[in-house]
């Protein structure tokens, strides 16, 4: 309370020192919105009239009439001075005195009306109407009139404190509690008012000229703080203006939506200052190339948009290619050379849409297709994109919160030792049953999760759940979990795995991590380091889908795998293709000589099984032997194998 009193004194002293121009701006804020004053006066007067009429109490009726009368006077005064001020002929001091008189009279009457209602009627609803009206009024003026804090605080006290008195007079515990709550509310609103006033005063005194200040704010509101190009607000306004003028100007309006590829990796590798330097450089190049005749804007993050006019749509491709070349140019920062590429989606008006929303949506769909197609590409919008890409976008939105909603679950497919016929491992398979779309195929949602970065959190959950399930299995049975490329590139992968093992108590020797060949192409050194780190903590690794397009024998000597998994495409052809038999036999023999085990996946017929026995493959997996099953069925399967 002492601190609050000190702050009130400081406000009074600072208020005496403000300039006439600043005071004029602050007083003007009292009359800036007569609509809110009119609505408040009418509603409060109406409620007072209802309470007075329904209660039949003379005091309440007269007090309600006074509230209505003062409210009407204030409405007339506000409208008159609002119009007068716009012509610049009103006295600031007179305006403030007049407003203070009306405000304190009105708030005092509201507080008195609440006190009379609490003391002269026992009707709960009428009391509730009076109290909530006064408190609502007090809360509203705390922000509305914060430009003149002494007026706002006086209104707050006049409207609220009589309610406290009325509640305490009743000598009822619950009303006493409400009185304390209102007192705390008053203190809190006083603090909010003072803080708001401090912010308003600081903003107002930045410039003595209110016109210059407004112009400065308007300029800042339409420029991106970092790059200086247009921001989303300015872009939208200018874009819509161009669209309105298009029928008159003729030609085509080209919208190009640009997204920097792997920008997050620049931030992660070189820091946010480097990322900012890259954004600034890209924005400058785009502005120099297209800013004079077009619109260049940063829409947020690493996304830019450019609007250009062309006589026909043929020039759009050349504009897009120029943008791709500009972005590819290196940027020097802090002794490092920063490089990136861009993906661009293009929509052309009027054939791809006549309004901003439609064109932005279509350009975004084209951009999504460009990123999906391998990045560093330019794609034009086509109507056929809508259904497929929109579903991907919607799945991406649904993936947010899917873990928290418990929509994921695991299935396990046993892997059998071909010699003994016993289960030696189980592969973990992630399943998603969405609240909106039902069961979604992993082939559909996992690429989406990888693209938007959610695969890391999902993968961590899978690791923990898989290890927890395997802990109850026989000691000789291992659990296999697939790693996405993003997980393998994560710098804390080993830590995530050890956390899962420690949390579940599963020995590291019983965990096998599967990676595909395509992962190894992105960054050989990083992939090798990650696999070696996994082997150091005694976790086994498997090269999954071996032979599916990127196979190289150097993988088998360079990377520390313990198991090769032969892709199902070769297993499917075992019955009719001598070439597939030869390939499988070669892989099995080579793996054996390198000290690796082999697993054949996708076994669906007995003929395939017999052929794999002849090749001396170590283990098999497929629907012929067992379909994917939940954890409880796996436990039941092991319990059936063990009579004890």
PEPEKA-V353414 format. One record per residue. N is the residue number from 1. RES is the residue in one small letter. PSI is psi in degrees with one decimal (* if undefined). D_CENTER is the distance of its C-alpha to the mean C-alpha in Angstrom with 2 decimals. Layout:
n res psi d_center
N RES PSI D_CENTER
N RES PSI D_CENTER
This chain:
n res psi d_center
1 x -40.1 40.28
2 x -41.9 42.24
3 x -38.8 39.14
4 x -41.2 38.35
5 x -41.0 41.94
6 x -39.1 41.78
7 x -35.0 38.68
8 x -40.1 40.54
9 x -40.9 43.45
10 x -39.1 41.28
11 x -42.8 39.79
12 x -42.1 43.35
13 x -42.7 44.55
14 x -32.4 41.67
15 x -31.2 42.15
16 x -19.6 45.77
17 x -6.3 44.94
18 x 153.4 42.46
19 x 164.4 43.82
20 x -36.0 45.01
21 x -42.7 42.37
22 x -41.3 39.52
23 x -40.6 41.25
24 x -40.6 41.55
25 x -43.0 37.80
26 x -40.9 37.13
27 x -37.7 39.80
28 x -31.8 38.57
29 x -24.3 35.22
30 x -32.4 37.29
31 x 8.1 38.36
32 x -28.5 35.27
33 x 79.2 34.24
34 x -21.2 37.41
35 x -44.3 35.56
36 x -37.0 33.87
37 x -41.7 37.30
38 x -47.0 39.03
39 x -44.0 36.65
40 x -42.6 36.88
41 x -43.3 40.66
42 x -44.8 41.21
43 x -43.0 39.12
44 x -41.8 40.61
45 x -39.9 44.08
46 x -42.8 43.67
47 x -40.8 42.65
48 x -39.8 45.56
49 x -42.8 47.90
50 x -46.5 46.82
51 x -45.1 47.21
52 x -44.6 50.56
53 x -44.5 51.93
54 x -35.5 50.90
55 x -31.9 52.27
56 x 7.4 55.51
57 x 131.6 55.77
58 x -41.5 57.50
59 x -44.8 55.65
60 x -36.8 52.29
61 x -47.2 53.55
62 x -40.8 54.84
63 x -38.6 51.75
64 x -39.8 49.61
65 x -40.8 51.88
66 x -39.0 51.50
67 x -45.7 47.71
68 x -40.8 47.92
69 x -49.0 50.48
70 x -37.2 48.56
71 x -42.2 45.41
72 x -41.8 47.31
73 x -42.9 48.74
74 x -37.4 45.33
75 x -47.2 43.97
76 x -41.7 46.93
77 x -42.3 46.69
78 x -44.6 42.99
79 x -43.0 43.50
80 x -47.5 46.65
81 x -31.3 45.28
82 x -45.0 42.04
83 x -38.3 44.19
84 x -41.3 46.68
85 x -33.0 44.13
86 x -23.1 42.85
87 x -3.8 46.45
88 x 22.4 46.49
89 x 5.7 49.69
90 x 149.7 48.61
91 x 130.2 49.30
92 x -45.8 46.27
93 x -42.4 48.29
94 x -40.3 49.72
95 x -44.9 46.37
96 x -41.8 45.03
97 x -43.9 48.16
98 x -42.2 48.09
99 x -41.7 44.47
100 x -44.2 45.10
101 x -48.8 48.13
102 x -40.5 46.43
103 x -45.5 43.25
104 x -36.8 45.22
105 x -44.7 47.66
106 x -46.6 45.00
107 x -37.2 42.92
108 x -40.8 46.18
109 x -38.7 47.31
110 x -43.3 44.06
111 x -42.8 44.46
112 x -40.3 48.14
113 x -41.0 47.41
114 x -41.4 45.09
115 x -46.0 47.80
116 x -39.4 50.47
117 x -40.5 48.44
118 x -30.4 47.91
119 x -20.1 51.60
120 x -0.6 53.41
121 x 148.1 51.72
122 x 6.4 50.60
123 x 115.5 48.45
124 x -40.0 44.97
125 x -40.7 43.15
126 x -41.7 44.90
127 x -41.3 44.07
128 x -42.7 40.41
129 x -45.6 40.41
130 x -45.6 42.09
131 x -48.1 39.99
132 x -33.4 36.59
133 x -46.5 37.80
134 x -43.0 38.85
135 x -40.7 35.76
136 x -40.9 33.45
137 x -44.1 35.55
138 x -42.6 35.38
139 x -38.5 31.61
140 x -44.9 31.37
141 x -20.9 33.86
142 x -34.4 32.33
143 x -39.9 29.59
144 x -41.4 31.58
145 x 20.2 34.60
146 x -19.7 33.03
147 x -26.2 34.56
148 x 83.5 37.92
149 x -33.5 37.12
150 x -36.6 40.72
151 x -46.3 40.85
152 x -43.1 37.51
153 x -37.7 38.59
154 x -41.8 42.01
155 x -43.5 40.55
156 x -47.0 38.31
157 x -43.1 41.36
158 x -35.5 43.69
159 x -29.7 41.43
160 x -42.8 40.36
161 x -37.3 43.26
162 x -31.0 45.85
163 x -39.5 43.62
164 x -43.2 43.80
165 x -47.3 47.58
166 x -38.3 47.82
167 x -39.1 45.78
168 x -32.0 47.84
169 x -31.9 51.12
170 x -20.8 50.46
171 x 41.3 50.78
172 x 134.8 48.37
173 x -46.2 45.95
174 x -38.6 42.91
175 x -32.7 43.59
176 x -40.0 44.10
177 x -44.1 40.68
178 x -36.5 39.22
179 x -43.0 41.25
180 x -42.0 39.74
181 x -42.5 36.20
182 x -39.3 37.08
183 x -44.6 38.51
184 x -37.4 35.36
185 x -42.5 33.45
186 x -46.0 35.84
187 x -43.7 35.38
188 x -44.0 31.57
189 x -32.4 31.70
190 x -42.7 34.26
191 x -42.6 31.99
192 x -42.8 29.09
193 x -44.2 31.61
194 x -40.6 32.92
195 x -41.4 29.56
196 x -41.3 28.65
197 x -42.2 32.09
198 x -42.3 31.72
199 x -41.6 28.55
200 x -44.0 30.31
201 x -41.8 33.47
202 x -43.3 31.85
203 x -36.6 30.05
204 x -36.9 33.26
205 x 1.6 35.58
206 x -35.8 33.75
207 x 137.5 36.11
208 x -26.1 39.37
209 x 112.0 38.99
210 x -33.6 36.55
211 x -42.1 36.64
212 x -38.8 35.75
213 x -44.3 32.90
214 x -40.5 31.46
215 x -40.3 31.93
216 x -45.1 30.26
217 x -39.2 27.18
218 x -38.3 27.11
219 x -46.1 27.30
220 x -34.9 24.53
221 x -13.7 22.28
222 x 12.6 22.75
223 x 140.1 22.51
224 x 129.0 19.81
225 x -37.5 20.56
226 x -49.2 20.61
227 x -19.4 22.33
228 x -6.7 24.28
229 x 177.4 23.62
230 x 146.2 22.40
231 x -175.0 18.90
232 x -39.3 17.03
233 x -50.4 19.23
234 x -40.8 22.45
235 x -46.4 21.69
236 x -45.6 21.17
237 x -45.7 24.37
238 x -35.1 26.45
239 x -47.1 25.28
240 x -35.0 26.34
241 x -41.1 29.56
242 x -40.6 30.35
243 x -40.7 29.86
244 x -33.3 32.22
245 x -10.7 34.75
246 x -43.1 34.58
247 x -30.1 37.39
248 x -44.8 39.63
249 x -31.2 38.83
250 x -178.6 38.85
251 x -159.5 37.50
252 x 151.4 33.98
253 x 120.7 30.63
254 x 124.6 28.46
255 x 120.6 24.68
256 x 118.8 23.43
257 x 118.3 19.72
258 x 136.2 19.55
259 x 127.2 17.08
260 x 134.7 18.41
261 x 134.1 19.03
262 x 37.8 18.18
263 x -33.9 17.18
264 x -33.3 15.42
265 x -32.2 18.89
266 x -45.9 20.49
267 x -45.2 18.39
268 x -35.5 19.10
269 x -39.4 22.75
270 x -5.6 23.80
271 x 163.8 21.39
272 x -30.1 19.10
273 x -38.9 22.25
274 x -42.9 23.18
275 x -40.9 19.83
276 x -40.5 20.31
277 x -38.9 23.89
278 x -43.6 22.96
279 x -43.3 20.69
280 x -43.7 23.54
281 x -43.7 26.11
282 x -44.5 24.42
283 x -40.7 23.90
284 x -42.5 27.56
285 x -44.3 28.88
286 x -40.3 27.16
287 x -41.4 28.32
288 x -35.5 31.83
289 x -36.9 32.06
290 x -4.1 30.65
291 x -29.7 30.18
292 x -41.8 33.72
293 x -13.4 33.73
294 x -165.0 30.10
295 x 126.3 26.71
296 x 126.9 24.44
297 x 148.8 20.93
298 x 119.8 17.85
299 x -8.1 14.88
300 x 146.2 12.41
301 x -124.7 11.98
302 x 29.0 14.77
303 x 133.6 15.11
304 x 156.2 18.37
305 x 141.7 20.29
306 x 134.8 24.07
307 x 126.0 26.38
308 x 147.5 30.00
309 x 138.8 33.04
310 x 152.3 35.50
311 x -34.1 38.75
312 x 174.4 37.52
313 x -5.7 34.61
314 x -28.7 36.49
315 x -10.6 35.38
316 x -39.0 31.67
317 x -41.0 32.09
318 x -39.1 33.89
319 x -44.4 31.23
320 x -42.2 28.57
321 x -37.1 30.85
322 x -41.9 31.47
323 x -41.9 27.78
324 x -41.0 27.51
325 x -38.0 30.54
326 x -41.3 29.34
327 x -33.0 26.12
328 x -19.8 28.21
329 x 135.3 30.42
330 x 156.5 30.03
331 x 126.7 28.92
332 x 130.6 30.89
333 x 122.8 29.30
334 x 34.8 30.83
335 x 1.0 33.24
336 x 151.2 30.68
337 x 112.9 30.38
338 x 132.0 26.84
339 x 144.5 26.50
340 x 168.3 23.88
341 x 179.5 23.99
342 x 151.2 22.06
343 x 137.4 21.18
344 x 132.1 22.03
345 x 137.5 21.78
346 x 134.7 24.49
347 x 142.6 25.27
348 x 130.9 28.59
349 x 139.3 29.74
350 x -4.2 31.59
351 x -29.1 31.85
352 x 7.5 28.12
353 x 147.5 27.46
354 x -5.7 28.88
355 x 162.4 25.91
356 x -42.6 22.82
357 x -45.4 20.32
358 x -43.8 22.27
359 x -40.6 22.74
360 x -40.9 19.14
361 x -42.8 18.23
362 x -37.9 21.19
363 x -37.2 20.57
364 x -38.5 17.06
365 x -41.8 18.80
366 x -38.1 21.39
367 x -42.8 19.00
368 x -40.4 17.46
369 x -38.0 21.10
370 x -43.0 21.98
371 x -37.4 19.47
372 x -30.3 20.59
373 x 5.3 24.16
374 x 0.9 24.11
375 x 165.1 22.49
376 x 26.2 24.70
377 x 164.6 25.67
378 x 125.4 26.07
379 x 138.1 25.68
380 x 147.8 26.81
381 x 137.3 25.43
382 x 141.7 27.60
383 x -30.0 27.52
384 x -14.3 27.69
385 x -26.9 24.20
386 x -54.6 22.66
387 x -50.4 23.25
388 x -49.5 22.45
389 x -35.5 19.38
390 x -36.0 17.96
391 x -42.1 18.50
392 x -41.8 16.69
393 x -41.3 13.61
394 x -37.7 14.02
395 x -39.0 14.67
396 x -40.2 11.50
397 x -40.6 9.65
398 x -27.6 12.32
399 x -28.3 12.01
400 x 118.4 8.89
401 x -1.9 11.12
402 x -38.0 14.25
403 x -46.7 15.62
404 x -31.4 15.40
405 x -3.2 17.06
406 x 33.9 19.74
407 x -13.6 19.65
408 x 147.7 20.79
409 x 163.6 24.42
410 x 144.6 26.84
411 x 158.3 30.07
412 x 129.7 32.81
413 x 120.6 35.42
414 x 147.0 38.60
415 x 122.7 40.12
416 x 138.8 43.92
417 x 125.9 46.46
418 x -25.1 48.79
419 x -50.4 51.85
420 x -20.4 51.64
421 x 5.1 49.48
422 x 155.8 47.44
423 x 125.1 43.67
424 x -15.8 42.68
425 x 168.0 38.87
426 x 133.6 36.02
427 x 134.9 33.07
428 x 128.9 29.68
429 x 123.8 27.96
430 x 135.2 24.42
431 x 146.0 24.12
432 x 121.1 21.33
433 x 103.9 22.29
434 x 147.2 19.47
435 x -25.3 19.78
436 x -42.6 19.71
437 x -4.5 21.32
438 x -145.1 23.50
439 x 124.5 24.51
440 x 133.3 22.58
441 x 140.0 24.44
442 x -33.7 23.29
443 x -21.2 24.38
444 x -43.6 21.71
445 x -25.3 18.64
446 x -43.8 19.24
447 x -34.9 19.00
448 x -44.0 15.64
449 x -35.8 14.45
450 x -38.1 16.19
451 x -37.5 14.73
452 x 8.3 11.01
453 x -0.9 12.11
454 x -10.0 11.91
455 x -26.1 15.70
456 x -50.2 16.22
457 x -40.2 15.21
458 x -43.7 16.95
459 x -37.9 19.89
460 x -42.2 20.35
461 x -42.7 20.57
462 x -44.2 23.05
463 x -48.0 25.13
464 x -46.3 25.53
465 x -38.9 26.36
466 x -44.3 28.72
467 x -38.1 30.54
468 x -40.6 30.88
469 x -41.9 32.42
470 x -20.1 34.74
471 x -29.8 36.06
472 x -0.8 38.28
473 x 168.5 39.69
474 x 150.0 43.01
475 x -27.8 43.02
476 x -5.2 43.93
477 x 130.0 40.95
478 x 169.9 37.86
479 x 132.9 34.27
480 x 131.0 32.57
481 x 131.6 28.80
482 x 138.0 27.25
483 x 134.6 25.16
484 x 160.5 22.71
485 x -36.8 23.21
486 x -40.0 19.96
487 x -41.4 21.21
488 x -33.1 24.59
489 x -8.8 23.36
490 x 136.0 21.51
491 x -20.3 23.59
492 x 25.6 23.48
493 x -47.5 24.44
494 x -37.8 27.84
495 x -42.3 26.49
496 x -41.0 24.12
497 x -44.0 27.17
498 x -34.3 29.55
499 x -43.1 27.30
500 x -41.3 27.32
501 x -42.8 31.08
502 x -40.0 31.78
503 x -30.5 29.81
504 x -17.1 31.69
505 x 14.6 35.00
506 x 130.1 35.18
507 x 142.2 37.40
508 x -28.4 35.77
509 x -18.2 38.64
510 x 4.7 37.42
511 x 127.8 34.00
512 x 131.5 33.85
513 x 128.2 30.87
514 x 132.3 30.97
515 x 149.5 29.74
516 x 162.1 30.47
517 x -34.4 32.57
518 x -27.1 29.93
519 x -35.4 28.04
520 x -16.5 31.11
521 x -27.9 31.18
522 x -48.6 28.00
523 x 97.0 29.36
524 x -46.0 32.69
525 x -44.7 33.02
526 x -39.5 29.60
527 x -42.2 30.15
528 x -42.8 33.64
529 x -39.9 32.58
530 x -43.2 29.98
531 x -39.0 32.59
532 x -36.8 35.23
533 x -36.7 33.05
534 x -41.7 32.62
535 x -31.3 36.36
536 x -27.9 37.08
537 x 15.0 35.52
538 x 23.8 37.68
539 x 134.2 34.97
540 x 155.3 36.30
541 x 144.8 34.71
542 x 136.1 35.33
543 x 108.9 35.12
544 x 153.8 33.80
545 x 38.9 34.86
546 x 131.7 37.57
547 x 18.3 39.24
548 x 41.5 36.52
549 x -28.2 36.87
550 x 14.3 36.15
551 x 137.3 38.82
552 x 133.0 40.71
553 x -19.1 43.38
554 x -27.0 42.18
555 x -39.1 39.19
556 x -23.3 41.70
557 x -27.9 43.39
558 x -35.9 40.55
559 x 140.8 37.88
560 x 71.6 38.74
561 x 148.8 38.31
562 x -18.7 40.42
563 x 144.0 39.93
564 x 135.1 39.72
565 x 115.9 38.30
566 x 129.3 40.11
567 x 146.8 38.01
568 x -23.5 38.83
569 x -33.0 39.88
570 x -33.9 43.01
571 x -38.0 43.73
572 x -34.9 43.65
573 x 4.0 46.42
574 x -33.1 48.63
575 x -22.8 50.99
576 x -1.9 51.79
577 x 108.3 50.90
578 x -30.9 53.18
579 x -41.7 50.73
580 x -38.8 47.98
581 x -43.7 50.54
582 x -40.3 51.51
583 x -45.6 47.92
584 x -42.4 47.16
585 x -41.7 50.47
586 x -43.2 49.84
587 x -42.8 46.41
588 x -45.2 47.89
589 x -43.0 50.85
590 x -43.5 48.85
591 x -40.5 46.40
592 x -41.6 49.39
593 x -27.0 51.03
594 x 4.4 47.87
595 x 24.0 47.63
596 x 153.3 44.64
597 x 160.3 44.37
598 x 143.9 43.38
599 x 129.7 41.47
600 x 123.3 41.85
601 x 155.5 39.01
602 x 28.4 39.32
603 x 120.9 42.88
604 x -11.3 43.80
605 x 158.2 47.59
606 x -32.9 50.58
607 x -40.4 51.84
608 x -42.0 48.75
609 x -44.1 49.24
610 x -39.9 52.91
611 x -37.5 52.20
612 x -33.0 49.69
613 x -39.3 52.37
614 x -28.5 54.69
615 x -7.9 52.22
616 x 34.9 51.93
617 x 144.3 48.13
618 x -42.3 47.06
619 x 158.4 44.53
620 x 158.0 43.21
621 x 134.6 40.29
622 x 172.4 40.03
623 x -24.6 40.57
624 x -34.9 44.33
625 x -45.5 44.04
626 x 135.9 41.02
627 x 162.4 37.92
628 x 141.4 34.55
629 x 156.4 34.79
630 x 168.2 32.90
631 x -37.3 33.63
632 x -32.0 36.27
633 x -33.6 38.26
634 x -45.3 38.23
635 x -39.2 39.63
636 x -37.2 42.20
637 x -44.1 43.18
638 x -35.3 43.85
639 x -35.1 45.68
640 x -29.5 47.90
641 x -20.0 48.75
642 x 102.1 49.78
643 x -25.1 52.52
644 x * 52.27
